[in-house]
């Protein structure tokens, strides 16, 4: 989840990464994360035996 915080309080929640739970059945199980030097986020999935790489391709002036 992406949590927006204002004045030390969570004000909103948005899904950041999803798809591991399909109709009550887990197709994967995120186990750990690692931030790479280029800013990419690696997410290990110990059920599917995969590593997912998440990158950002928006503008560098994002305020989110």
mmCIF file of the N, C-alpha and C atoms, coordinates in Angstrom:
data_MODEL
# 
_entry.id   MODEL 
# 
loop_
_atom_site.group_PDB 
_atom_site.id 
_atom_site.type_symbol 
_atom_site.label_atom_id 
_atom_site.label_alt_id 
_atom_site.label_comp_id 
_atom_site.label_asym_id 
_atom_site.label_entity_id 
_atom_site.label_seq_id 
_atom_site.pdbx_PDB_ins_code 
_atom_site.Cartn_x 
_atom_site.Cartn_y 
_atom_site.Cartn_z 
_atom_site.occupancy 
_atom_site.B_iso_or_equiv 
_atom_site.pdbx_formal_charge 
_atom_site.auth_seq_id 
_atom_site.auth_comp_id 
_atom_site.auth_asym_id 
_atom_site.auth_atom_id 
_atom_site.pdbx_PDB_model_num 
ATOM 1   N N  . UNK A 1 1  ? 0.833   -1.180  0.000   1.00 0.00 ? 1  UNK A N  1 
ATOM 2   C CA . UNK A 1 1  ? 0.000   0.000   0.000   1.00 0.00 ? 1  UNK A CA 1 
ATOM 3   C C  . UNK A 1 1  ? 0.881   1.249   0.000   1.00 0.00 ? 1  UNK A C  1 
ATOM 4   N N  . UNK A 1 2  ? 0.383   2.275   -0.643  1.00 0.00 ? 2  UNK A N  1 
ATOM 5   C CA . UNK A 1 2  ? 0.984   3.602   -0.568  1.00 0.00 ? 2  UNK A CA 1 
ATOM 6   C C  . UNK A 1 2  ? 0.149   4.372   0.442   1.00 0.00 ? 2  UNK A C  1 
ATOM 7   N N  . UNK A 1 3  ? 0.791   4.883   1.467   1.00 0.00 ? 3  UNK A N  1 
ATOM 8   C CA . UNK A 1 3  ? 0.087   5.604   2.520   1.00 0.00 ? 3  UNK A CA 1 
ATOM 9   C C  . UNK A 1 3  ? 0.501   7.066   2.470   1.00 0.00 ? 3  UNK A C  1 
ATOM 10  N N  . UNK A 1 4  ? -0.469  7.948   2.278   1.00 0.00 ? 4  UNK A N  1 
ATOM 11  C CA . UNK A 1 4  ? -0.199  9.381   2.305   1.00 0.00 ? 4  UNK A CA 1 
ATOM 12  C C  . UNK A 1 4  ? -0.301  9.845   3.752   1.00 0.00 ? 4  UNK A C  1 
ATOM 13  N N  . UNK A 1 5  ? 0.728   10.559  4.212   1.00 0.00 ? 5  UNK A N  1 
ATOM 14  C CA . UNK A 1 5  ? 0.794   11.006  5.605   1.00 0.00 ? 5  UNK A CA 1 
ATOM 15  C C  . UNK A 1 5  ? 0.816   12.529  5.639   1.00 0.00 ? 5  UNK A C  1 
ATOM 16  N N  . UNK A 1 6  ? -0.051  13.099  6.457   1.00 0.00 ? 6  UNK A N  1 
ATOM 17  C CA . UNK A 1 6  ? -0.079  14.541  6.689   1.00 0.00 ? 6  UNK A CA 1 
ATOM 18  C C  . UNK A 1 6  ? -0.164  14.781  8.185   1.00 0.00 ? 6  UNK A C  1 
ATOM 19  N N  . UNK A 1 7  ? 0.712   15.637  8.682   1.00 0.00 ? 7  UNK A N  1 
ATOM 20  C CA . UNK A 1 7  ? 0.742   15.947  10.120  1.00 0.00 ? 7  UNK A CA 1 
ATOM 21  C C  . UNK A 1 7  ? 0.821   14.685  10.979  1.00 0.00 ? 7  UNK A C  1 
ATOM 22  N N  . UNK A 1 8  ? 1.689   13.775  10.585  1.00 0.00 ? 8  UNK A N  1 
ATOM 23  C CA . UNK A 1 8  ? 1.918   12.517  11.308  1.00 0.00 ? 8  UNK A CA 1 
ATOM 24  C C  . UNK A 1 8  ? 0.696   11.609  11.384  1.00 0.00 ? 8  UNK A C  1 
ATOM 25  N N  . UNK A 1 9  ? -0.259  11.777  10.468  1.00 0.00 ? 9  UNK A N  1 
ATOM 26  C CA . UNK A 1 9  ? -1.451  10.907  10.414  1.00 0.00 ? 9  UNK A CA 1 
ATOM 27  C C  . UNK A 1 9  ? -1.636  10.383  8.997   1.00 0.00 ? 9  UNK A C  1 
ATOM 28  N N  . UNK A 1 10 ? -1.989  9.120   8.886   1.00 0.00 ? 10 UNK A N  1 
ATOM 29  C CA . UNK A 1 10 ? -2.308  8.550   7.581   1.00 0.00 ? 10 UNK A CA 1 
ATOM 30  C C  . UNK A 1 10 ? -3.628  9.144   7.099   1.00 0.00 ? 10 UNK A C  1 
ATOM 31  N N  . UNK A 1 11 ? -3.613  9.739   5.897   1.00 0.00 ? 11 UNK A N  1 
ATOM 32  C CA . UNK A 1 11 ? -4.825  10.376  5.379   1.00 0.00 ? 11 UNK A CA 1 
ATOM 33  C C  . UNK A 1 11 ? -5.456  9.603   4.223   1.00 0.00 ? 11 UNK A C  1 
ATOM 34  N N  . UNK A 1 12 ? -4.689  8.751   3.566   1.00 0.00 ? 12 UNK A N  1 
ATOM 35  C CA . UNK A 1 12 ? -5.266  7.935   2.501   1.00 0.00 ? 12 UNK A CA 1 
ATOM 36  C C  . UNK A 1 12 ? -4.382  6.721   2.238   1.00 0.00 ? 12 UNK A C  1 
ATOM 37  N N  . UNK A 1 13 ? -4.992  5.712   1.637   1.00 0.00 ? 13 UNK A N  1 
ATOM 38  C CA . UNK A 1 13 ? -4.309  4.465   1.294   1.00 0.00 ? 13 UNK A CA 1 
ATOM 39  C C  . UNK A 1 13 ? -4.630  4.125   -0.151  1.00 0.00 ? 13 UNK A C  1 
ATOM 40  N N  . UNK A 1 14 ? -3.614  3.716   -0.909  1.00 0.00 ? 14 UNK A N  1 
ATOM 41  C CA . UNK A 1 14 ? -3.809  3.303   -2.296  1.00 0.00 ? 14 UNK A CA 1 
ATOM 42  C C  . UNK A 1 14 ? -3.010  2.032   -2.541  1.00 0.00 ? 14 UNK A C  1 
ATOM 43  N N  . UNK A 1 15 ? -3.560  1.090   -3.304  1.00 0.00 ? 15 UNK A N  1 
ATOM 44  C CA . UNK A 1 15 ? -2.768  -0.101  -3.637  1.00 0.00 ? 15 UNK A CA 1 
ATOM 45  C C  . UNK A 1 15 ? -1.510  0.294   -4.414  1.00 0.00 ? 15 UNK A C  1 
ATOM 46  N N  . UNK A 1 16 ? -0.392  -0.265  -4.034  1.00 0.00 ? 16 UNK A N  1 
ATOM 47  C CA . UNK A 1 16 ? 0.876   -0.009  -4.717  1.00 0.00 ? 16 UNK A CA 1 
ATOM 48  C C  . UNK A 1 16 ? 1.217   -1.180  -5.639  1.00 0.00 ? 16 UNK A C  1 
ATOM 49  N N  . UNK A 1 17 ? 1.095   -2.376  -5.136  1.00 0.00 ? 17 UNK A N  1 
ATOM 50  C CA . UNK A 1 17 ? 1.341   -3.591  -5.915  1.00 0.00 ? 17 UNK A CA 1 
ATOM 51  C C  . UNK A 1 17 ? 0.296   -4.612  -5.493  1.00 0.00 ? 17 UNK A C  1 
ATOM 52  N N  . UNK A 1 18 ? -0.293  -5.271  -6.470  1.00 0.00 ? 18 UNK A N  1 
ATOM 53  C CA . UNK A 1 18 ? -1.331  -6.251  -6.157  1.00 0.00 ? 18 UNK A CA 1 
ATOM 54  C C  . UNK A 1 18 ? -1.268  -7.387  -7.168  1.00 0.00 ? 18 UNK A C  1 
ATOM 55  N N  . UNK A 1 19 ? -2.129  -8.353  -6.982  1.00 0.00 ? 19 UNK A N  1 
ATOM 56  C CA . UNK A 1 19 ? -2.197  -9.467  -7.915  1.00 0.00 ? 19 UNK A CA 1 
ATOM 57  C C  . UNK A 1 19 ? -1.781  -10.792 -7.319  1.00 0.00 ? 19 UNK A C  1 
ATOM 58  N N  . UNK A 1 20 ? -1.310  -10.778 -6.097  1.00 0.00 ? 20 UNK A N  1 
ATOM 59  C CA . UNK A 1 20 ? -0.876  -12.025 -5.468  1.00 0.00 ? 20 UNK A CA 1 
ATOM 60  C C  . UNK A 1 20 ? -2.037  -12.823 -4.876  1.00 0.00 ? 20 UNK A C  1 
ATOM 61  N N  . UNK A 1 21 ? -3.172  -12.186 -4.686  1.00 0.00 ? 21 UNK A N  1 
ATOM 62  C CA . UNK A 1 21 ? -4.346  -12.857 -4.137  1.00 0.00 ? 21 UNK A CA 1 
ATOM 63  C C  . UNK A 1 21 ? -5.455  -12.795 -5.177  1.00 0.00 ? 21 UNK A C  1 
ATOM 64  N N  . UNK A 1 22 ? -5.874  -13.958 -5.649  1.00 0.00 ? 22 UNK A N  1 
ATOM 65  C CA . UNK A 1 22 ? -6.898  -14.025 -6.687  1.00 0.00 ? 22 UNK A CA 1 
ATOM 66  C C  . UNK A 1 22 ? -8.067  -14.861 -6.183  1.00 0.00 ? 22 UNK A C  1 
ATOM 67  N N  . UNK A 1 23 ? -9.145  -14.161 -5.806  1.00 0.00 ? 23 UNK A N  1 
ATOM 68  C CA . UNK A 1 23 ? -10.331 -14.856 -5.346  1.00 0.00 ? 23 UNK A CA 1 
ATOM 69  C C  . UNK A 1 23 ? -10.128 -15.684 -4.096  1.00 0.00 ? 23 UNK A C  1 
ATOM 70  N N  . UNK A 1 24 ? -9.275  -15.258 -3.210  1.00 0.00 ? 24 UNK A N  1 
ATOM 71  C CA . UNK A 1 24 ? -9.038  -15.998 -1.972  1.00 0.00 ? 24 UNK A CA 1 
ATOM 72  C C  . UNK A 1 24 ? -7.913  -17.013 -2.065  1.00 0.00 ? 24 UNK A C  1 
ATOM 73  N N  . UNK A 1 25 ? -7.329  -17.182 -3.253  1.00 0.00 ? 25 UNK A N  1 
ATOM 74  C CA . UNK A 1 25 ? -6.214  -18.111 -3.435  1.00 0.00 ? 25 UNK A CA 1 
ATOM 75  C C  . UNK A 1 25 ? -4.943  -17.315 -3.722  1.00 0.00 ? 25 UNK A C  1 
ATOM 76  N N  . UNK A 1 26 ? -3.913  -17.603 -2.957  1.00 0.00 ? 26 UNK A N  1 
ATOM 77  C CA . UNK A 1 26 ? -2.640  -16.894 -3.143  1.00 0.00 ? 26 UNK A CA 1 
ATOM 78  C C  . UNK A 1 26 ? -1.883  -17.476 -4.331  1.00 0.00 ? 26 UNK A C  1 
ATOM 79  N N  . UNK A 1 27 ? -1.567  -16.619 -5.313  1.00 0.00 ? 27 UNK A N  1 
ATOM 80  C CA . UNK A 1 27 ? -0.746  -17.048 -6.449  1.00 0.00 ? 27 UNK A CA 1 
ATOM 81  C C  . UNK A 1 27 ? 0.716   -16.696 -6.219  1.00 0.00 ? 27 UNK A C  1 
ATOM 82  N N  . UNK A 1 28 ? 0.980   -15.961 -5.164  1.00 0.00 ? 28 UNK A N  1 
ATOM 83  C CA . UNK A 1 28 ? 2.335   -15.587 -4.799  1.00 0.00 ? 28 UNK A CA 1 
ATOM 84  C C  . UNK A 1 28 ? 2.353   -15.127 -3.356  1.00 0.00 ? 28 UNK A C  1 
ATOM 85  N N  . UNK A 1 29 ? 3.554   -14.939 -2.834  1.00 0.00 ? 29 UNK A N  1 
ATOM 86  C CA . UNK A 1 29 ? 3.685   -14.492 -1.449  1.00 0.00 ? 29 UNK A CA 1 
ATOM 87  C C  . UNK A 1 29 ? 4.917   -13.587 -1.341  1.00 0.00 ? 29 UNK A C  1 
ATOM 88  N N  . UNK A 1 30 ? 4.704   -12.256 -1.405  1.00 0.00 ? 30 UNK A N  1 
ATOM 89  C CA . UNK A 1 30 ? 5.836   -11.341 -1.270  1.00 0.00 ? 30 UNK A CA 1 
ATOM 90  C C  . UNK A 1 30 ? 6.528   -11.573 0.077   1.00 0.00 ? 30 UNK A C  1 
ATOM 91  N N  . UNK A 1 31 ? 7.840   -11.714 0.043   1.00 0.00 ? 31 UNK A N  1 
ATOM 92  C CA . UNK A 1 31 ? 8.566   -12.064 1.264   1.00 0.00 ? 31 UNK A CA 1 
ATOM 93  C C  . UNK A 1 31 ? 9.547   -10.985 1.713   1.00 0.00 ? 31 UNK A C  1 
ATOM 94  N N  . UNK A 1 32 ? 10.165  -10.274 0.777   1.00 0.00 ? 32 UNK A N  1 
ATOM 95  C CA . UNK A 1 32 ? 11.176  -9.284  1.152   1.00 0.00 ? 32 UNK A CA 1 
ATOM 96  C C  . UNK A 1 32 ? 11.292  -8.254  0.042   1.00 0.00 ? 32 UNK A C  1 
ATOM 97  N N  . UNK A 1 33 ? 11.827  -7.093  0.374   1.00 0.00 ? 33 UNK A N  1 
ATOM 98  C CA . UNK A 1 33 ? 12.060  -6.037  -0.607  1.00 0.00 ? 33 UNK A CA 1 
ATOM 99  C C  . UNK A 1 33 ? 13.489  -5.522  -0.477  1.00 0.00 ? 33 UNK A C  1 
ATOM 100 N N  . UNK A 1 34 ? 13.995  -4.986  -1.561  1.00 0.00 ? 34 UNK A N  1 
ATOM 101 C CA . UNK A 1 34 ? 15.339  -4.416  -1.588  1.00 0.00 ? 34 UNK A CA 1 
ATOM 102 C C  . UNK A 1 34 ? 15.313  -3.231  -2.539  1.00 0.00 ? 34 UNK A C  1 
ATOM 103 N N  . UNK A 1 35 ? 15.834  -2.093  -2.113  1.00 0.00 ? 35 UNK A N  1 
ATOM 104 C CA . UNK A 1 35 ? 15.933  -0.919  -2.970  1.00 0.00 ? 35 UNK A CA 1 
ATOM 105 C C  . UNK A 1 35 ? 17.299  -0.944  -3.646  1.00 0.00 ? 35 UNK A C  1 
ATOM 106 N N  . UNK A 1 36 ? 17.300  -0.873  -4.970  1.00 0.00 ? 36 UNK A N  1 
ATOM 107 C CA . UNK A 1 36 ? 18.534  -0.898  -5.750  1.00 0.00 ? 36 UNK A CA 1 
ATOM 108 C C  . UNK A 1 36 ? 19.112  0.509   -5.865  1.00 0.00 ? 36 UNK A C  1 
ATOM 109 N N  . UNK A 1 37 ? 20.397  0.637   -6.205  1.00 0.00 ? 37 UNK A N  1 
ATOM 110 C CA . UNK A 1 37 ? 21.017  1.957   -6.336  1.00 0.00 ? 37 UNK A CA 1 
ATOM 111 C C  . UNK A 1 37 ? 20.314  2.879   -7.332  1.00 0.00 ? 37 UNK A C  1 
ATOM 112 N N  . UNK A 1 38 ? 19.654  2.307   -8.357  1.00 0.00 ? 38 UNK A N  1 
ATOM 113 C CA . UNK A 1 38 ? 18.950  3.139   -9.340  1.00 0.00 ? 38 UNK A CA 1 
ATOM 114 C C  . UNK A 1 38 ? 17.545  3.504   -8.886  1.00 0.00 ? 38 UNK A C  1 
ATOM 115 N N  . UNK A 1 39 ? 17.154  3.096   -7.685  1.00 0.00 ? 39 UNK A N  1 
ATOM 116 C CA . UNK A 1 39 ? 15.840  3.419   -7.150  1.00 0.00 ? 39 UNK A CA 1 
ATOM 117 C C  . UNK A 1 39 ? 14.794  2.347   -7.391  1.00 0.00 ? 39 UNK A C  1 
ATOM 118 N N  . UNK A 1 40 ? 15.122  1.341   -8.192  1.00 0.00 ? 40 UNK A N  1 
ATOM 119 C CA . UNK A 1 40 ? 14.176  0.247   -8.436  1.00 0.00 ? 40 UNK A CA 1 
ATOM 120 C C  . UNK A 1 40 ? 13.948  -0.531  -7.144  1.00 0.00 ? 40 UNK A C  1 
ATOM 121 N N  . UNK A 1 41 ? 12.778  -1.115  -7.034  1.00 0.00 ? 41 UNK A N  1 
ATOM 122 C CA . UNK A 1 41 ? 12.416  -1.910  -5.870  1.00 0.00 ? 41 UNK A CA 1 
ATOM 123 C C  . UNK A 1 41 ? 12.324  -3.363  -6.308  1.00 0.00 ? 41 UNK A C  1 
ATOM 124 N N  . UNK A 1 42 ? 13.073  -4.240  -5.656  1.00 0.00 ? 42 UNK A N  1 
ATOM 125 C CA . UNK A 1 42 ? 12.987  -5.671  -5.931  1.00 0.00 ? 42 UNK A CA 1 
ATOM 126 C C  . UNK A 1 42 ? 12.102  -6.307  -4.874  1.00 0.00 ? 42 UNK A C  1 
ATOM 127 N N  . UNK A 1 43 ? 11.155  -7.137  -5.311  1.00 0.00 ? 43 UNK A N  1 
ATOM 128 C CA . UNK A 1 43 ? 10.243  -7.825  -4.401  1.00 0.00 ? 43 UNK A CA 1 
ATOM 129 C C  . UNK A 1 43 ? 10.401  -9.320  -4.644  1.00 0.00 ? 43 UNK A C  1 
ATOM 130 N N  . UNK A 1 44 ? 10.815  -10.054 -3.611  1.00 0.00 ? 44 UNK A N  1 
ATOM 131 C CA . UNK A 1 44 ? 10.944  -11.499 -3.761  1.00 0.00 ? 44 UNK A CA 1 
ATOM 132 C C  . UNK A 1 44 ? 9.612   -12.164 -3.451  1.00 0.00 ? 44 UNK A C  1 
ATOM 133 N N  . UNK A 1 45 ? 9.318   -13.216 -4.198  1.00 0.00 ? 45 UNK A N  1 
ATOM 134 C CA . UNK A 1 45 ? 8.081   -13.977 -4.044  1.00 0.00 ? 45 UNK A CA 1 
ATOM 135 C C  . UNK A 1 45 ? 8.491   -15.411 -3.721  1.00 0.00 ? 45 UNK A C  1 
ATOM 136 N N  . UNK A 1 46 ? 8.350   -15.812 -2.453  1.00 0.00 ? 46 UNK A N  1 
ATOM 137 C CA . UNK A 1 46 ? 8.833   -17.138 -2.075  1.00 0.00 ? 46 UNK A CA 1 
ATOM 138 C C  . UNK A 1 46 ? 7.847   -18.260 -2.384  1.00 0.00 ? 46 UNK A C  1 
ATOM 139 N N  . UNK A 1 47 ? 6.668   -17.935 -2.887  1.00 0.00 ? 47 UNK A N  1 
ATOM 140 C CA . UNK A 1 47 ? 5.750   -18.985 -3.324  1.00 0.00 ? 47 UNK A CA 1 
ATOM 141 C C  . UNK A 1 47 ? 5.969   -19.305 -4.801  1.00 0.00 ? 47 UNK A C  1 
ATOM 142 N N  . UNK A 1 48 ? 6.068   -18.266 -5.628  1.00 0.00 ? 48 UNK A N  1 
ATOM 143 C CA . UNK A 1 48 ? 6.241   -18.463 -7.067  1.00 0.00 ? 48 UNK A CA 1 
ATOM 144 C C  . UNK A 1 48 ? 7.711   -18.595 -7.464  1.00 0.00 ? 48 UNK A C  1 
ATOM 145 N N  . UNK A 1 49 ? 8.628   -18.327 -6.522  1.00 0.00 ? 49 UNK A N  1 
ATOM 146 C CA . UNK A 1 49 ? 10.050  -18.430 -6.832  1.00 0.00 ? 49 UNK A CA 1 
ATOM 147 C C  . UNK A 1 49 ? 10.512  -17.369 -7.813  1.00 0.00 ? 49 UNK A C  1 
ATOM 148 N N  . UNK A 1 50 ? 9.990   -16.163 -7.667  1.00 0.00 ? 50 UNK A N  1 
ATOM 149 C CA . UNK A 1 50 ? 10.325  -15.084 -8.590  1.00 0.00 ? 50 UNK A CA 1 
ATOM 150 C C  . UNK A 1 50 ? 10.816  -13.852 -7.843  1.00 0.00 ? 50 UNK A C  1 
ATOM 151 N N  . UNK A 1 51 ? 11.450  -12.967 -8.586  1.00 0.00 ? 51 UNK A N  1 
ATOM 152 C CA . UNK A 1 51 ? 11.814  -11.647 -8.085  1.00 0.00 ? 51 UNK A CA 1 
ATOM 153 C C  . UNK A 1 51 ? 11.242  -10.637 -9.074  1.00 0.00 ? 51 UNK A C  1 
ATOM 154 N N  . UNK A 1 52 ? 10.449  -9.710  -8.559  1.00 0.00 ? 52 UNK A N  1 
ATOM 155 C CA . UNK A 1 52 ? 9.837   -8.675  -9.383  1.00 0.00 ? 52 UNK A CA 1 
ATOM 156 C C  . UNK A 1 52 ? 10.623  -7.379  -9.214  1.00 0.00 ? 52 UNK A C  1 
ATOM 157 N N  . UNK A 1 53 ? 10.825  -6.660  -10.323 1.00 0.00 ? 53 UNK A N  1 
ATOM 158 C CA . UNK A 1 53 ? 11.523  -5.376  -10.299 1.00 0.00 ? 53 UNK A CA 1 
ATOM 159 C C  . UNK A 1 53 ? 10.502  -4.284  -10.599 1.00 0.00 ? 53 UNK A C  1 
ATOM 160 N N  . UNK A 1 54 ? 10.347  -3.345  -9.683  1.00 0.00 ? 54 UNK A N  1 
ATOM 161 C CA . UNK A 1 54 ? 9.391   -2.250  -9.835  1.00 0.00 ? 54 UNK A CA 1 
ATOM 162 C C  . UNK A 1 54 ? 10.178  -0.969  -10.067 1.00 0.00 ? 54 UNK A C  1 
ATOM 163 N N  . UNK A 1 55 ? 9.827   -0.253  -11.142 1.00 0.00 ? 55 UNK A N  1 
ATOM 164 C CA . UNK A 1 55 ? 10.502  1.004   -11.458 1.00 0.00 ? 55 UNK A CA 1 
ATOM 165 C C  . UNK A 1 55 ? 9.464   2.110   -11.602 1.00 0.00 ? 55 UNK A C  1 
ATOM 166 N N  . UNK A 1 56 ? 9.927   3.326   -11.554 1.00 0.00 ? 56 UNK A N  1 
ATOM 167 C CA . UNK A 1 56 ? 9.075   4.499   -11.716 1.00 0.00 ? 56 UNK A CA 1 
ATOM 168 C C  . UNK A 1 56 ? 9.453   5.185   -13.011 1.00 0.00 ? 56 UNK A C  1 
ATOM 169 N N  . UNK A 1 57 ? 8.460   5.474   -13.851 1.00 0.00 ? 57 UNK A N  1 
ATOM 170 C CA . UNK A 1 57 ? 8.760   6.105   -15.135 1.00 0.00 ? 57 UNK A CA 1 
ATOM 171 C C  . UNK A 1 57 ? 8.049   7.444   -15.303 1.00 0.00 ? 57 UNK A C  1 
ATOM 172 N N  . UNK A 1 58 ? 7.547   8.019   -14.207 1.00 0.00 ? 58 UNK A N  1 
ATOM 173 C CA . UNK A 1 58 ? 6.877   9.304   -14.269 1.00 0.00 ? 58 UNK A CA 1 
ATOM 174 C C  . UNK A 1 58 ? 7.871   10.458  -14.267 1.00 0.00 ? 58 UNK A C  1 
ATOM 175 N N  . UNK A 1 59 ? 7.333   11.665  -14.143 1.00 0.00 ? 59 UNK A N  1 
ATOM 176 C CA . UNK A 1 59 ? 8.194   12.848  -14.134 1.00 0.00 ? 59 UNK A CA 1 
ATOM 177 C C  . UNK A 1 59 ? 8.987   12.918  -12.837 1.00 0.00 ? 59 UNK A C  1 
ATOM 178 N N  . UNK A 1 60 ? 10.146  13.524  -12.894 1.00 0.00 ? 60 UNK A N  1 
ATOM 179 C CA . UNK A 1 60 ? 10.984  13.629  -11.708 1.00 0.00 ? 60 UNK A CA 1 
ATOM 180 C C  . UNK A 1 60 ? 10.475  14.673  -10.733 1.00 0.00 ? 60 UNK A C  1 
ATOM 181 N N  . UNK A 1 61 ? 9.486   15.476  -11.144 1.00 0.00 ? 61 UNK A N  1 
ATOM 182 C CA . UNK A 1 61 ? 8.947   16.510  -10.283 1.00 0.00 ? 61 UNK A CA 1 
ATOM 183 C C  . UNK A 1 61 ? 7.698   16.071  -9.528  1.00 0.00 ? 61 UNK A C  1 
ATOM 184 N N  . UNK A 1 62 ? 7.448   14.780  -9.438  1.00 0.00 ? 62 UNK A N  1 
ATOM 185 C CA . UNK A 1 62 ? 6.258   14.274  -8.753  1.00 0.00 ? 62 UNK A CA 1 
ATOM 186 C C  . UNK A 1 62 ? 6.298   14.631  -7.291  1.00 0.00 ? 62 UNK A C  1 
ATOM 187 N N  . UNK A 1 63 ? 5.142   14.983  -6.750  1.00 0.00 ? 63 UNK A N  1 
ATOM 188 C CA . UNK A 1 63 ? 5.062   15.358  -5.329  1.00 0.00 ? 63 UNK A CA 1 
ATOM 189 C C  . UNK A 1 63 ? 4.450   14.257  -4.508  1.00 0.00 ? 63 UNK A C  1 
ATOM 190 N N  . UNK A 1 64 ? 4.118   13.198  -5.072  1.00 0.00 ? 64 UNK A N  1 
ATOM 191 C CA . UNK A 1 64 ? 3.468   12.093  -4.396  1.00 0.00 ? 64 UNK A CA 1 
ATOM 192 C C  . UNK A 1 64 ? 4.454   11.394  -3.570  1.00 0.00 ? 64 UNK A C  1 
# 
